[in-house]
C-alpha cells in the first residue's frame, strides 16, 4: 500500500497536487477538509460540531478526525493506497495515524512537504476566497490559521524526519514542475 501524507500550510497546493497524485498513482484521496465540508453542508451532528471549531480557525479534536479517517479508509476496498490531505496536523495526530495504519498492517510511505512562503500563501488564499466564496478564506481567519499551522503543525516536519519519511517539495512555481518533483519522490519509495 502506498500511503502518502501531503503536508503544507493552508494555500500551499495540497488539494491540487493531491488530485494529480491520485490520477498518476491510482490511489484514493482522503481530504479531511472535504469530508468535513460535506458533513457541514449536510447539517449532521458531526458537521455542526466541526463548524464551531472551523469558524474559530481552530483544529478539530483528534478522536473525531481519527474516527472519520478510519471509517473512510476502511470503506476503500482493493485500494492501492491513500493520500492523506490535511491530516495529520499535530504530532499527536501523526502518532494516532501511525497506530491506526499499523493496526491494518500498513504505514505511511512518505510525507511530502509543500513549502511555500507566507506572503504567497496569503495571496493565494485571499484569491481562493474571492473565487470560491469559502468563508474561512478571509484575511483575519487566514492569519489565525497560519499561526495555528506554525505553532501546532510545523513541528511535524521534525517528527517525520525522525521517522525517515520526510520529503521537502518546493511548492512555488510551475504546477507541472511541482507535480514532477512529487512523482520522483513517490517513485523512490514505491
Secondary structure, DSSP 8 states (H G I E B T S, - for coil): -EEEEEE-STTSSHHHHHHHHHHHHT-EEEEHHHHHHHHHHTT-HHHHHHHHHHHTT----HHHHHHHHHHHHHH-TT-SEEEEES---SHHHHHHHHHHHHTTT----EEEEEE--HHHHHHHHHHHHHHH--TT-SHHHHHHHHHHIIIIITTHHHHHHHHT-EEEEE-SS-HHHHHHHHHHHHHHH-
